């Protein structure tokens, strides 16, 4: 099982043994993302200087094409869920969130590494970050009073009751996001670890493929819920 117990390559680096495993692996994923995106940007800048202006795709899979495909699929998802205008504004946030969560999830499938997202501290931090983000953009989009109207419902005499219910509902959102991601990733790695221990050859490969699918689905669900929350928060309503 590639959990938080056992051998981890990153924890062998002098000085890192004093930090929690999930923190080290989350920072590692963040650094890999920064380096990967920097390389992709340099390749795109170089391609933009060519005669076709990077409009003609390469005849084979390249590093730049790989990122372009991921970006295109994620952006299409944002457009379908949020609409074209909102997608342009919020895609950088959603895209970064998806890639970070997916690679945190996926890293636990690699021997000698751990999954930062099977720790409640990581997932609750992500959930809280989303909670703060969609409320901030909601206030920015329609002002504090306009944003507060979302909590009061359409019927004025029910507003006090609806306000309490909506506040509780919104507070639960980051917790539900955190719990869903954490327990799904924990369960996935328990299953993989159990079968890897019983049948160390061939069969674990099947569960690693399944694990990669679970890593994708959980990142997808987390970001899908985030897009829904942002759309609800920024929607203009007449009361």
Residue frames as qw, qx, qy, qz and C-alpha x, y, z in Angstrom:
[[0.000, 0.888, 0.461, 0.000, 0.00, 0.00, 0.00],
 [0.438, 0.308, -0.001, 0.844, 1.39, 3.37, -1.01],
 [0.319, -0.859, -0.381, -0.127, -0.05, 5.29, 1.91],
 [0.081, -0.907, 0.250, -0.330, 1.51, 7.48, 4.52],
 [0.713, -0.535, 0.453, -0.001, 3.31, 4.58, 6.19],
 [0.901, 0.180, 0.276, 0.283, 6.40, 2.96, 4.72],
 [0.530, -0.224, 0.287, 0.766, 9.21, 4.12, 2.49],
 [0.340, 0.898, 0.268, -0.074, 8.89, 7.44, 0.66],
 [0.689, 0.330, 0.077, 0.641, 11.54, 8.76, -1.71],
 [0.063, 0.797, 0.035, 0.600, 10.94, 12.41, -0.89],
 [0.634, -0.758, 0.031, -0.150, 11.27, 11.83, 2.84],
 [0.880, -0.110, 0.018, 0.461, 14.86, 10.64, 2.28],
 [0.350, 0.679, -0.027, 0.645, 15.89, 14.19, 1.36],
 [0.450, -0.177, -0.512, 0.710, 17.74, 15.67, 4.36],
 [0.072, 0.043, 0.205, -0.975, 15.58, 18.08, 6.33],
 [0.511, -0.146, -0.410, -0.741, 12.23, 16.95, 4.88],
 [0.474, -0.202, -0.851, 0.101, 11.79, 14.21, 7.47],
 [0.064, -0.196, -0.542, 0.815, 10.67, 16.91, 9.92],
 [0.411, 0.122, -0.109, -0.897, 7.61, 17.77, 7.79],
 [0.707, 0.179, 0.570, -0.378, 4.34, 15.79, 7.46],
 [0.441, 0.038, 0.787, 0.429, 4.30, 13.38, 4.52],
 [0.339, 0.720, 0.600, 0.081, 1.18, 14.91, 2.96],
 [0.008, -0.933, 0.028, 0.359, 2.69, 18.42, 3.06],
 [0.339, -0.478, 0.627, 0.513, 5.90, 17.30, 1.36],
 [0.387, 0.239, 0.811, 0.368, 4.03, 15.51, -1.42],
 [0.226, 0.862, 0.443, -0.103, 1.56, 18.36, -1.95],
 [0.093, -0.856, 0.249, 0.442, 4.44, 20.85, -2.28],
 [0.413, -0.218, 0.752, 0.465, 6.22, 18.42, -4.64],
 [0.390, 0.567, 0.699, 0.192, 3.14, 18.27, -6.91],
 [0.084, 0.949, 0.172, -0.252, 2.94, 22.08, -6.86],
 [0.242, -0.684, 0.479, 0.493, 6.60, 22.43, -7.85],
 [0.437, 0.083, 0.802, 0.399, 6.24, 19.85, -10.64],
 [0.309, 0.780, 0.544, 0.002, 3.23, 21.79, -11.96],
 [0.032, -0.917, 0.095, 0.385, 5.18, 25.07, -11.97],
 [0.311, -0.450, 0.675, 0.494, 8.13, 23.53, -13.84],
 [0.424, 0.317, 0.808, 0.260, 5.88, 21.65, -16.31],
 [0.250, 0.875, 0.400, -0.107, 3.83, 24.76, -17.08],
 [0.133, -0.822, 0.290, 0.472, 6.97, 26.87, -17.50],
 [0.363, -0.180, 0.779, 0.478, 8.35, 24.40, -20.05],
 [0.355, 0.576, 0.724, 0.134, 4.99, 24.31, -21.86],
 [0.103, 0.935, 0.163, -0.299, 4.86, 28.12, -21.99],
 [0.225, -0.632, 0.517, 0.531, 8.39, 28.30, -23.40],
 [0.367, 0.099, 0.835, 0.398, 7.52, 25.77, -26.10],
 [0.269, 0.772, 0.575, -0.033, 4.32, 27.66, -26.94],
 [0.033, -0.892, 0.092, 0.442, 6.19, 30.96, -27.13],
 [0.296, -0.381, 0.698, 0.529, 8.74, 29.35, -29.43],
 [0.354, 0.372, 0.820, 0.255, 5.97, 27.88, -31.61],
 [0.183, 0.869, 0.368, -0.276, 4.21, 31.25, -31.85],
 [0.093, -0.750, 0.352, 0.552, 7.31, 32.60, -33.53],
 [0.422, 0.006, 0.799, 0.427, 7.05, 30.11, -36.39],
 [0.115, -0.002, -0.496, -0.861, 5.36, 30.75, -39.73],
 [0.372, -0.416, -0.745, -0.365, 2.14, 28.95, -38.81],
 [0.267, -0.486, 0.244, -0.796, 1.94, 30.71, -35.45],
 [0.135, -0.102, 0.905, -0.390, 1.40, 27.40, -33.60],
 [0.661, 0.163, 0.109, -0.724, -2.01, 27.01, -35.28],
 [0.791, 0.258, -0.496, -0.250, -1.09, 23.85, -37.16],
 [0.782, -0.490, 0.352, -0.160, -0.79, 20.90, -34.74],
 [0.057, -0.541, 0.821, 0.174, 2.20, 18.59, -34.92],
 [0.735, 0.142, -0.526, -0.403, 1.77, 15.25, -36.70],
 [0.650, -0.097, -0.716, 0.235, 2.69, 13.40, -33.50],
 [0.549, -0.787, -0.282, -0.019, 2.11, 13.79, -29.79],
 [0.434, 0.444, -0.332, 0.710, 4.44, 16.40, -28.35],
 [0.301, -0.265, -0.593, 0.699, 4.89, 17.91, -24.91],
 [0.161, 0.114, 0.029, -0.980, 3.06, 21.07, -26.01],
 [0.493, -0.142, -0.602, -0.612, 0.24, 19.12, -27.70],
 [0.437, -0.278, -0.823, 0.233, -0.31, 17.11, -24.53],
 [0.098, -0.335, -0.448, 0.823, -0.94, 20.29, -22.53],
 [0.283, 0.073, -0.286, -0.913, -3.06, 21.76, -25.30],
 [0.477, -0.232, -0.781, -0.329, -5.33, 18.68, -25.30],
 [0.340, -0.379, -0.717, 0.476, -5.74, 18.79, -21.50],
 [0.008, 0.263, 0.163, -0.951, -6.45, 22.52, -21.60],
 [0.345, -0.041, -0.504, -0.791, -8.98, 22.18, -24.42],
 [0.466, -0.326, -0.815, -0.111, -10.91, 19.40, -22.67],
 [0.278, -0.401, -0.585, 0.648, -10.98, 21.23, -19.34],
 [0.093, 0.187, -0.043, -0.977, -12.03, 24.47, -20.98],
 [0.398, -0.179, -0.664, -0.607, -14.85, 22.72, -22.87],
 [0.413, -0.412, -0.784, 0.211, -16.06, 21.31, -19.55],
 [0.140, -0.349, -0.336, 0.864, -16.03, 24.79, -18.00],
 [0.235, 0.036, -0.346, -0.908, -18.00, 26.21, -20.94],
 [0.440, -0.281, -0.783, -0.338, -20.61, 23.43, -20.68],
 [0.417, -0.471, -0.685, 0.366, -21.09, 23.92, -16.94],
 [0.232, -0.549, -0.273, 0.755, -20.61, 27.67, -16.47],
 [0.399, 0.877, 0.259, -0.067, -21.16, 29.24, -19.88],
 [0.693, 0.474, 0.019, 0.543, -18.65, 30.85, -22.23],
 [0.004, -0.850, 0.133, -0.509, -18.31, 34.16, -20.38],
 [0.674, -0.667, 0.259, -0.182, -17.75, 32.65, -16.92],
 [0.961, 0.028, 0.090, 0.260, -15.43, 29.98, -18.33],
 [0.512, 0.656, -0.131, 0.539, -13.03, 32.64, -19.62],
 [0.242, -0.791, 0.265, -0.495, -12.90, 34.23, -16.17],
 [0.704, -0.509, 0.404, -0.286, -12.70, 31.18, -13.93],
 [0.937, 0.278, -0.210, 0.013, -10.95, 28.59, -16.11],
 [0.360, 0.591, -0.592, 0.414, -7.42, 29.35, -14.78],
 [0.432, -0.415, 0.573, -0.560, -8.62, 28.62, -11.23],
 [0.919, 0.031, 0.193, -0.344, -10.59, 25.50, -12.17],
 [0.804, 0.480, -0.343, 0.070, -7.85, 24.15, -14.43],
 [0.155, 0.576, -0.662, 0.455, -5.13, 24.62, -11.81],
 [0.617, -0.294, 0.497, -0.535, -7.33, 23.02, -9.15],
 [0.954, 0.180, -0.002, -0.240, -8.08, 20.00, -11.34],
 [0.674, 0.517, -0.482, 0.216, -4.46, 19.35, -12.32],
 [0.085, -0.539, 0.651, -0.527, -3.25, 19.74, -8.73],
 [0.743, -0.182, 0.432, -0.477, -5.87, 17.36, -7.29],
 [0.929, 0.305, -0.139, -0.153, -5.46, 14.81, -10.08],
 [0.572, 0.517, -0.559, 0.304, -1.68, 14.58, -9.72],
 [0.311, -0.451, 0.626, -0.555, -1.92, 14.50, -5.92],
 [0.883, -0.008, 0.249, -0.397, -4.36, 11.59, -6.30],
 [0.866, 0.436, -0.242, -0.022, -2.27, 9.85, -8.96],
 [0.168, 0.697, -0.633, 0.292, 1.06, 10.18, -7.13],
 [0.621, -0.369, 0.580, -0.376, -0.03, 7.62, -4.55],
 [0.954, 0.249, 0.085, -0.141, -0.10, 4.95, -7.28],
 [0.559, 0.655, -0.453, 0.231, 3.64, 5.37, -7.83],
 [0.855, -0.314, -0.314, 0.267, 5.74, 3.14, -5.52],
 [0.564, -0.089, -0.221, 0.790, 7.67, 5.20, -2.99],
 [0.058, -0.251, -0.044, -0.965, 5.27, 8.16, -3.07],
 [0.030, 0.405, 0.782, -0.472, 2.20, 9.13, -1.07],
 [0.003, -0.625, -0.567, -0.536, -1.15, 10.69, -1.85],
 [0.067, 0.072, -0.333, 0.938, -1.54, 14.10, -0.24],
 [0.489, -0.193, -0.191, -0.829, -5.31, 13.97, -0.81],
 [0.687, -0.315, -0.649, -0.086, -5.88, 10.98, 1.48],
 [0.353, -0.185, -0.527, 0.750, -5.10, 13.29, 4.39],
 [0.063, -0.811, -0.580, 0.038, -7.97, 15.33, 5.84],
 [0.275, -0.670, -0.003, 0.689, -5.71, 18.37, 6.33],
 [0.193, -0.114, 0.573, 0.788, -5.07, 18.60, 2.58],
 [0.010, -0.474, -0.771, -0.425, -8.65, 18.03, 1.45],
 [0.191, -0.804, -0.493, 0.273, -10.13, 20.36, 4.07],
 [0.246, -0.523, 0.162, 0.800, -7.65, 23.06, 3.03],
 [0.093, 0.105, 0.682, 0.718, -8.76, 22.62, -0.61],
 [0.118, -0.648, -0.740, -0.140, -12.43, 22.70, 0.39],
 [0.246, -0.758, -0.285, 0.533, -11.93, 25.82, 2.51],
 [0.229, -0.298, 0.376, 0.847, -10.03, 27.50, -0.33],
 [0.001, 0.362, 0.742, 0.564, -12.91, 26.81, -2.73],
 [0.213, -0.741, -0.614, 0.165, -15.42, 28.07, -0.12],
 [0.240, -0.657, -0.043, 0.713, -13.53, 31.36, 0.30],
 [0.202, -0.093, 0.559, 0.799, -13.00, 31.72, -3.46],
 [0.019, -0.490, -0.736, -0.467, -16.62, 31.37, -4.58],
 [0.224, -0.808, -0.473, 0.272, -17.86, 33.68, -1.83],
 [0.288, -0.534, 0.138, 0.783, -15.23, 36.31, -2.66],
 [0.108, 0.061, 0.625, 0.771, -16.03, 36.22, -6.40],
 [0.092, -0.656, -0.736, -0.136, -19.74, 36.33, -5.54],
 [0.231, -0.794, -0.258, 0.499, -19.24, 39.51, -3.51],
 [0.254, -0.363, 0.384, 0.810, -16.98, 40.96, -6.20],
 [0.114, 0.283, 0.764, 0.568, -19.50, 40.16, -8.94],
 [0.223, -0.646, -0.546, -0.484, -22.64, 41.64, -7.35],
 [0.145, -0.585, 0.277, -0.748, -21.62, 43.38, -4.18],
 [0.014, 0.096, -0.863, 0.495, -22.02, 42.32, -0.56],
 [0.528, 0.174, 0.384, -0.737, -25.78, 43.00, -0.39],
 [0.711, 0.337, -0.371, -0.493, -26.43, 41.24, -3.70],
 [0.415, 0.254, -0.869, 0.091, -24.41, 38.24, -2.56],
 [0.183, -0.027, 0.757, -0.626, -26.27, 38.09, 0.77],
 [0.663, 0.166, 0.000, -0.730, -29.58, 37.88, -1.13],
 [0.583, 0.214, -0.759, -0.195, -28.52, 34.39, -2.22],
 [0.192, 0.031, -0.875, 0.443, -28.83, 33.33, 1.40],
 [0.277, 0.130, 0.444, -0.842, -32.32, 34.76, 1.97],
 [0.265, 0.366, 0.888, 0.087, -34.52, 33.10, -0.63],
 [0.023, 0.352, 0.481, 0.802, -37.27, 34.68, -2.77],
 [0.410, -0.709, -0.514, -0.254, -39.88, 35.06, 0.03],
 [0.094, 0.633, -0.323, 0.697, -39.12, 38.01, 2.30],
 [0.636, -0.550, 0.203, -0.501, -40.95, 36.74, 5.41],
 [0.989, -0.121, -0.021, 0.082, -39.00, 33.46, 5.24],
 [0.447, 0.755, -0.353, 0.324, -35.67, 35.27, 4.85],
 [0.343, -0.681, 0.557, -0.330, -34.47, 34.84, 8.49],
 [0.882, -0.124, 0.438, -0.126, -35.12, 31.09, 8.42],
 [0.837, 0.528, 0.019, 0.140, -33.65, 30.67, 4.91],
 [0.159, 0.853, -0.429, 0.250, -30.59, 32.68, 5.94],
 [0.561, -0.517, 0.614, -0.201, -29.80, 30.25, 8.78],
 [0.914, 0.163, 0.370, -0.034, -30.43, 27.21, 6.58],
 [0.666, 0.720, -0.103, 0.168, -28.29, 28.58, 3.73],
 [0.084, -0.815, 0.531, -0.214, -25.42, 29.51, 6.06],
 [0.726, -0.303, 0.607, -0.114, -25.37, 25.97, 7.48],
 [0.871, 0.430, 0.235, 0.021, -25.56, 24.56, 3.93],
 [0.455, 0.828, -0.269, 0.186, -22.62, 26.66, 2.76],
 [0.326, -0.701, 0.606, -0.190, -20.49, 25.81, 5.80],
 [0.852, -0.067, 0.513, -0.075, -21.08, 22.11, 5.12],
 [0.733, 0.670, -0.084, -0.079, -19.92, 22.45, 1.49],
 [0.247, 0.728, -0.628, 0.120, -16.14, 22.57, 2.11],
 [0.508, -0.341, 0.742, -0.276, -16.48, 19.74, 4.65],
 [0.862, 0.287, 0.363, -0.208, -18.41, 17.56, 2.18],
 [0.598, 0.736, -0.316, -0.012, -15.87, 18.28, -0.57],
 [0.049, -0.657, 0.721, -0.214, -13.04, 17.37, 1.81],
 [0.657, -0.164, 0.676, -0.291, -14.64, 14.17, 3.13],
 [0.861, 0.449, 0.136, -0.199, -15.66, 12.89, -0.32],
 [0.519, 0.724, -0.448, 0.078, -12.17, 13.34, -1.75],
 [0.191, -0.593, 0.728, -0.284, -10.34, 12.08, 1.31],
 [0.704, -0.102, 0.640, -0.290, -12.32, 8.87, 1.87],
 [0.849, 0.504, 0.027, -0.158, -12.49, 7.94, -1.80],
 [0.429, 0.707, -0.544, 0.141, -8.72, 8.23, -2.15],
 [0.354, -0.462, 0.741, -0.335, -8.12, 6.40, 1.14],
 [0.844, 0.111, 0.434, -0.297, -10.45, 3.56, 0.11],
 [0.748, 0.625, -0.208, -0.084, -8.83, 3.30, -3.30],
 [0.253, 0.661, -0.672, 0.219, -5.36, 2.90, -1.82],
 [0.583, -0.289, 0.667, -0.362, -6.53, 0.41, 0.81],
 [0.901, 0.311, 0.217, -0.211, -7.94, -1.80, -1.97],
 [0.604, 0.696, -0.381, 0.074, -4.79, -1.43, -4.08],
 [0.096, -0.622, 0.713, -0.310, -2.56, -2.19, -1.09],
 [0.756, -0.133, 0.544, -0.338, -4.57, -5.25, -0.10],
 [0.902, 0.411, 0.107, -0.083, -4.48, -6.81, -3.56],
 [0.398, 0.758, -0.493, 0.154, -0.82, -5.88, -4.07],
 [0.342, -0.522, 0.719, -0.307, 0.00, -7.77, -0.89],
 [0.820, 0.048, 0.513, -0.252, -2.01, -10.88, -1.81],
 [0.801, 0.406, 0.358, 0.255, -1.12, -11.09, -5.52],
 [0.296, -0.706, 0.183, 0.617, 2.05, -9.07, -6.20],
 [0.211, -0.177, 0.659, 0.700, 2.12, -9.74, -9.96],
 [0.009, -0.277, -0.727, -0.628, -0.22, -8.70, -12.80],
 [0.200, -0.694, -0.691, -0.039, -3.43, -8.25, -10.78],
 [0.266, -0.652, -0.233, 0.671, -2.24, -5.02, -9.09],
 [0.170, -0.038, 0.437, 0.883, -1.80, -3.53, -12.58],
 [0.139, -0.558, -0.710, -0.407, -5.57, -3.81, -13.09],
 [0.358, -0.779, -0.455, 0.243, -6.18, -2.02, -9.82],
 [0.349, -0.386, 0.094, 0.849, -3.58, 0.62, -10.66],
 [0.031, 0.266, 0.569, 0.778, -5.51, 1.38, -13.86],
 [0.320, -0.701, -0.619, -0.150, -8.69, 1.52, -11.81],
 [0.454, -0.605, -0.257, 0.602, -6.85, 3.73, -9.30],
 [0.232, -0.078, 0.287, 0.926, -5.85, 6.14, -12.06],
 [0.161, -0.503, -0.627, -0.573, -9.49, 6.29, -13.15],
 [0.438, -0.721, -0.504, 0.185, -10.59, 6.99, -9.57],
 [0.416, -0.375, -0.034, 0.828, -7.92, 9.72, -9.32],
 [0.051, 0.179, 0.445, 0.876, -9.37, 11.37, -12.42],
 [0.305, -0.605, -0.653, -0.337, -13.02, 11.01, -11.37],
 [0.457, -0.656, -0.429, 0.421, -12.42, 12.45, -7.90],
 [0.268, -0.256, 0.113, 0.922, -10.58, 15.47, -9.34],
 [0.076, -0.321, -0.605, -0.725, -13.39, 15.85, -11.88],
 [0.371, -0.669, -0.640, -0.071, -16.15, 15.71, -9.24],
 [0.416, -0.539, -0.264, 0.683, -14.35, 18.16, -6.96],
 [0.140, -0.153, 0.268, 0.941, -13.93, 20.69, -9.79],
 [0.163, -0.445, -0.699, -0.535, -17.46, 20.09, -11.10],
 [0.376, -0.713, -0.557, 0.200, -18.89, 20.94, -7.67],
 [0.343, -0.429, -0.039, 0.835, -16.61, 23.98, -7.51],
 [0.038, 0.133, 0.492, 0.859, -17.92, 25.23, -10.87],
 [0.287, -0.617, -0.685, -0.260, -21.51, 24.75, -9.70],
 [0.413, -0.658, -0.391, 0.493, -20.79, 26.71, -6.50],
 [0.242, -0.246, 0.174, 0.922, -19.14, 29.55, -8.44],
 [0.076, -0.331, -0.628, -0.700, -22.05, 29.68, -10.93],
 [0.362, -0.689, -0.628, -0.016, -24.60, 29.81, -8.10],
 [0.425, -0.561, -0.233, 0.671, -22.61, 32.45, -6.26],
 [0.165, -0.239, 0.272, 0.917, -22.23, 34.75, -9.27],
 [0.039, 0.495, 0.761, 0.417, -25.76, 34.29, -10.70],
 [0.130, -0.063, 0.121, -0.982, -27.82, 37.46, -10.69],
 [0.142, -0.469, -0.871, -0.025, -31.21, 36.99, -9.14],
 [0.207, -0.382, -0.072, -0.898, -34.10, 39.37, -8.82],
 [0.195, -0.311, -0.844, 0.390, -35.84, 39.14, -5.48]]
